Amino acid sequence: QVQLVESGGGLVQAGESLRLSCAASESILSINAMAWYRQAPGKQRNLVAIIARGGSTYYADSVKGRFSISRDLAKNTVYLQMNSLKPEDTAVYYCNAEQEDYSGNDHNYWGQGTQVTVSS
């Protein structure tokens, strides 16, 4: 079972930057993909970015050109660099890991979340 711990959230002004970190309990190479999601109050939890085992990435349209997902395999850590932040980026950001078990079933694991607040 993968344990995930997010950090790096905080309060910033619109236009500023923030970098989130997600530390995993085991090698990221043992995980199919890692992703960042976010959830604003009263809203659904939405996908922000994905980085797959092979290193390919995907971004939601709302963050393309502003956010970047990356990883440090030696540190078992995934990052989300958030630039040009907007008030609508305000949400709790969650790290997610998908891992296949011995039976071939995929499982999703979640971190505790970190709050990002962007003031106008």
MIRO-692157 format. One line per field, with one value per atom (N, C-alpha, C): z, x, y; residue number from 1; atom name; residue in one letter. Coordinates in pm, whole numbers, plus 50000, padded with zeros to 5 digits. Example, Ala and Ser with C-alpha at 12.3 -4.5 7.8 and 13.67 -1.06 7.14 Angstrom:
# residues 2
c3 = (50780  50780  50780  50708  50714  50787)
c1 = (51319  51230  51320  51285  51367  51290)
c2 = (49431  49550  49670  49775  49894  50003)
dokol = (1  1  1  2  2  2)
tike = (N  CA  C  N  CA  C)
rofi = (a  a  a  s  s  s)
END
This chain:
# residues 120
c3 = (50000  50000  50000  49912  49896  49990  50063  50145  50079  50080  50013  50110  50108  50193  50109  50102  50028  50118  50057  50129  50029  50080  49996  49973  50020  50002  50086  50056  50129  50068  50116  50070  49986  49861  49771  49700  49640  49561  49416  49346  49205  49128  49037  48958  49016  49140  49204  49179  49230  49207  49336  49323  49437  49385  49464  49427  49533  49491  49579  49566  49675  49676  49724  49670  49713  49733  49857  49891  49903  49828  49829  49917  49970  50062  49992  49861  49786  49651  49575  49446  49353  49292  49195  49075  49049  48939  48964  49089  49121  49105  49065  49053  48906  48864  48724  48684  48769  48741  48870  48873  48983  48928  49006  48959  49070  49029  49118  49085  49187  49176  49265  49243  49332  49351  49466  49500  49573  49511  49572  49654  49751  49832  49747  49771  49698  49556  49517  49380  49378  49260  49240  49246  49278  49273  49127  49075  48935  48915  48807  48770  48724  48770  48732  48638  48676  48596  48629  48534  48550  48502  48571  48519  48529  48416  48410  48442  48461  48495  48395  48268  48165  48153  48226  48226  48144  48070  47992  48084  48039  48123  48053  48134  48085  48177  48118  48195  48159  48259  48234  48158  48073  47992  48077  48194  48279  48333  48329  48386  48284  48160  48057  48040  48033  48017  48146  48255  48384  48486  48483  48579  48511  48587  48538  48643  48601  48690  48660  48763  48746  48860  48852  48956  48980  49101  49139  49188  49104  49136  49258  49273  49386  49519  49516  49638  49651  49557  49557  49568  49495  49510  49375  49373  49257  49295  49201  49224  49131  49175  49089  49101  48996  48992  48936  49013  48975  48958  48836  48804  48763  48766  48726  48790  48919  48991  48984  48977  48970  49090  49128  49239  49218  49093  49066  49086  49109  49143  49290  49368  49510  49531  49607  49629  49724  49769  49835  49725  49723  49621  49680  49607  49652  49557  49613  49536  49526  49410  49385  49320  49361  49300  49261  49141  49094  49089  49157  49162  49140  49062  49033  49141  49188  49288  49221  49302  49250  49163  49182  49102  48973  48954  48834  48843  48963  48983  49021  48966  48996  49122  49203  49325  49327  49381  49394  49540  49564  49697  49697  49809  49819  49937  49918  50028  50107  50210  50298  50241  50141  50080  50139  50057  50103  50045  50128  50089  50011  49897  49818  49809  49854  49848  49771  49669  49585  49600  49651  49671  49548  49524  49408  49440)
c1 = (50083  50000  50088  50056  50135  50083  50175  50141  50195  50115  50149  50133  50229  50224  50249  50150  50163  50215  50282  50327  50345  50360  50391  50277  50157  50045  50061  49978  49984  49896  49914  49837  49927  49886  49962  49867  49924  49847  49840  49737  49722  49847  49889  50007  50134  50131  50248  50257  50361  50389  50398  50379  50387  50428  50505  50542  50495  50416  50368  50456  50471  50548  50462  50485  50418  50523  50546  50644  50575  50622  50565  50648  50583  50648  50732  50722  50799  50834  50915  50962  50847  50858  50757  50753  50862  50867  50782  50739  50647  50502  50480  50347  50316  50196  50158  50163  50106  50101  50076  50124  50093  50028  49941  49863  49834  49802  49751  49605  49523  49384  49361  49250  49214  49063  49023  48882  48854  48772  48727  48601  48569  48449  48323  48246  48123  48140  48262  48289  48339  48336  48391  48543  48603  48748  48788  48872  48908  49056  49086  49223  49294  49416  49498  49610  49685  49799  49833  49893  49936  50079  50155  50283  50284  50300  50298  50435  50440  50564  50676  50641  50739  50778  50711  50746  50657  50563  50473  50380  50334  50251  50123  50027  49899  49856  49792  49743  49599  49523  49390  49401  49303  49306  49317  49257  49254  49391  49488  49620  49732  49701  49805  49878  50009  50091  50125  50060  50086  50144  50098  50142  50234  50326  50415  50429  50412  50432  50568  50639  50771  50796  50909  50939  51088  51122  51258  51255  51299  51290  51374  51489  51576  51511  51423  51356  51214  51169  51032  50930  50955  50875  50827  50702  50643  50613  50633  50612  50505  50443  50355  50396  50459  50497  50380  50330  50214  50256  50247  50282  50157  50169  50059  49928  49932  49815  49699  49579  49456  49368  49278  49188  49111  49077  49004  49088  49218  49304  49292  49224  49207  49134  49196  49140  49231  49183  49269  49328  49458  49527  49567  49534  49559  49652  49744  49830  49763  49774  49713  49814  49809  49893  49808  49831  49764  49867  49837  49930  49854  49914  49855  49895  49798  49829  49867  49894  49939  49836  49709  49601  49576  49648  49632  49527  49477  49378  49446  49396  49452  49388  49470  49423  49472  49390  49425  49448  49553  49588  49594  49555  49546  49624  49680  49741  49635  49678  49584  49536  49604  49568  49644  49665  49728  49652  49624  49541  49621  49567  49623  49517  49550  49458  49523  49454  49505  49414  49467  49389  49398  49295  49289  49344)
c2 = (49883  50000  50125  50217  50338  50446  50506  50621  50746  50853  50977  51093  51184  51301  51424  51513  51638  51748  51845  51963  52076  52196  52311  52407  52373  52463  52589  52688  52812  52918  53040  53155  53244  53270  53356  53451  53553  53648  53603  53647  53616  53656  53568  53593  53533  53493  53435  53285  53224  53083  53005  52875  52785  52648  52574  52438  52340  52243  52138  52015  51942  51819  51704  51586  51464  51357  51321  51218  51084  50985  50851  50758  50656  50563  50457  50449  50352  50410  50338  50386  50421  50536  50578  50483  50415  50320  50196  50175  50066  50108  50232  50291  50317  50284  50303  50449  50533  50675  50751  50874  50963  51088  51145  51258  51356  51476  51578  51606  51610  51649  51770  51839  51948  51950  52001  52009  52139  52222  52347  52320  52404  52383  52371  52266  52244  52194  52162  52117  51973  51914  51781  51786  51673  51662  51641  51728  51727  51698  51629  51599  51727  51745  51859  51817  51714  51669  51526  51456  51317  51303  51219  51173  51021  50954  50809  50751  50619  50552  50583  50589  50617  50762  50849  50990  51081  51024  51108  51185  51300  51387  51427  51468  51517  51630  51732  51845  51877  51916  51968  52099  52126  52248  52374  52372  52489  52529  52437  52466  52457  52420  52409  52541  52531  52650  52720  52681  52744  52646  52522  52421  52320  52264  52159  52050  51925  51813  51750  51713  51653  51555  51484  51386  51377  51332  51301  51158  51065  50924  50887  50950  50921  50958  51057  51103  51050  50968  50915  51029  51135  51256  51308  51352  51418  51562  51652  51794  51849  51956  52033  52179  52230  52370  52449  52545  52623  52768  52817  52955  53033  53164  53252  53211  53191  53142  53240  53185  53261  53227  53317  53285  53155  53122  52999  52874  52889  52775  52738  52820  52793  52660  52571  52438  52362  52247  52151  52063  52051  51973  51838  51732  51596  51522  51449  51360  51223  51161  51031  50937  50812  50709  50590  50539  50418  50306  50195  50083  49953  49865  49734  49634  49554  49452  49321  49220  49091  49021  49055  48997  49074  49182  49262  49371  49397  49501  49632  49741  49873  49930  49994  50060  50203  50291  50431  50467  50544  50589  50741  50800  50944  50998  51115  51187  51261  51332  51401  51535  51585  51711  51828  51930  52052  52171  52269  52382  52485  52526  52635  52744  52863  52975  53089  53138  53246  53366  53474  53595  53684  53763  53851  53989)
dokol = (1  1  1  2  2  2  3  3  3  4  4  4  5  5  5  6  6  6  7  7  7  8  8  8  9  9  9  10  10  10  11  11  11  12  12  12  13  13  13  14  14  14  15  15  15  16  16  16  17  17  17  18  18  18  19  19  19  20  20  20  21  21  21  22  22  22  23  23  23  24  24  24  25  25  25  26  26  26  27  27  27  28  28  28  29  29  29  30  30  30  31  31  31  32  32  32  33  33  33  34  34  34  35  35  35  36  36  36  37  37  37  38  38  38  39  39  39  40  40  40  41  41  41  42  42  42  43  43  43  44  44  44  45  45  45  46  46  46  47  47  47  48  48  48  49  49  49  50  50  50  51  51  51  52  52  52  53  53  53  54  54  54  55  55  55  56  56  56  57  57  57  58  58  58  59  59  59  60  60  60  61  61  61  62  62  62  63  63  63  64  64  64  65  65  65  66  66  66  67  67  67  68  68  68  69  69  69  70  70  70  71  71  71  72  72  72  73  73  73  74  74  74  75  75  75  76  76  76  77  77  77  78  78  78  79  79  79  80  80  80  81  81  81  82  82  82  83  83  83  84  84  84  85  85  85  86  86  86  87  87  87  88  88  88  89  89  89  90  90  90  91  91  91  92  92  92  93  93  93  94  94  94  95  95  95  96  96  96  97  97  97  98  98  98  99  99  99  100  100  100  101  101  101  102  102  102  103  103  103  104  104  104  105  105  105  106  106  106  107  107  107  108  108  108  109  109  109  110  110  110  111  111  111  112  112  112  113  113  113  114  114  114  115  115  115  116  116  116  117  117  117  118  118  118  119  119  119  120  120  120)
tike = (N  CA  C  N  CA  C  N  CA  C  N  CA  C  N  CA  C  N  CA  C  N  CA  C  N  CA  C  N  CA  C  N  CA  C  N  CA  C  N  CA  C  N  CA  C  N  CA  C  N  CA  C  N  CA  C  N  CA  C  N  CA  C  N  CA  C  N  CA  C  N  CA  C  N  CA  C  N  CA  C  N  CA  C  N  CA  C  N  CA  C  N  CA  C  N  CA  C  N  CA  C  N  CA  C  N  CA  C  N  CA  C  N  CA  C  N  CA  C  N  CA  C  N  CA  C  N  CA  C  N  CA  C  N  CA  C  N  CA  C  N  CA  C  N  CA  C  N  CA  C  N  CA  C  N  CA  C  N  CA  C  N  CA  C  N  CA  C  N  CA  C  N  CA  C  N  CA  C  N  CA  C  N  CA  C  N  CA  C  N  CA  C  N  CA  C  N  CA  C  N  CA  C  N  CA  C  N  CA  C  N  CA  C  N  CA  C  N  CA  C  N  CA  C  N  CA  C  N  CA  C  N  CA  C  N  CA  C  N  CA  C  N  CA  C  N  CA  C  N  CA  C  N  CA  C  N  CA  C  N  CA  C  N  CA  C  N  CA  C  N  CA  C  N  CA  C  N  CA  C  N  CA  C  N  CA  C  N  CA  C  N  CA  C  N  CA  C  N  CA  C  N  CA  C  N  CA  C  N  CA  C  N  CA  C  N  CA  C  N  CA  C  N  CA  C  N  CA  C  N  CA  C  N  CA  C  N  CA  C  N  CA  C  N  CA  C  N  CA  C  N  CA  C  N  CA  C  N  CA  C  N  CA  C  N  CA  C  N  CA  C  N  CA  C  N  CA  C  N  CA  C  N  CA  C  N  CA  C  N  CA  C  N  CA  C  N  CA  C  N  CA  C  N  CA  C  N  CA  C  N  CA  C  N  CA  C  N  CA  C)
rofi = (q  q  q  v  v  v  q  q  q  l  l  l  v  v  v  e  e  e  s  s  s  g  g  g  g  g  g  g  g  g  l  l  l  v  v  v  q  q  q  a  a  a  g  g  g  e  e  e  s  s  s  l  l  l  r  r  r  l  l  l  s  s  s  c  c  c  a  a  a  a  a  a  s  s  s  e  e  e  s  s  s  i  i  i  l  l  l  s  s  s  i  i  i  n  n  n  a  a  a  m  m  m  a  a  a  w  w  w  y  y  y  r  r  r  q  q  q  a  a  a  p  p  p  g  g  g  k  k  k  q  q  q  r  r  r  n  n  n  l  l  l  v  v  v  a  a  a  i  i  i  i  i  i  a  a  a  r  r  r  g  g  g  g  g  g  s  s  s  t  t  t  y  y  y  y  y  y  a  a  a  d  d  d  s  s  s  v  v  v  k  k  k  g  g  g  r  r  r  f  f  f  s  s  s  i  i  i  s  s  s  r  r  r  d  d  d  l  l  l  a  a  a  k  k  k  n  n  n  t  t  t  v  v  v  y  y  y  l  l  l  q  q  q  m  m  m  n  n  n  s  s  s  l  l  l  k  k  k  p  p  p  e  e  e  d  d  d  t  t  t  a  a  a  v  v  v  y  y  y  y  y  y  c  c  c  n  n  n  a  a  a  e  e  e  q  q  q  e  e  e  d  d  d  y  y  y  s  s  s  g  g  g  n  n  n  d  d  d  h  h  h  n  n  n  y  y  y  w  w  w  g  g  g  q  q  q  g  g  g  t  t  t  q  q  q  v  v  v  t  t  t  v  v  v  s  s  s  s  s  s)
END
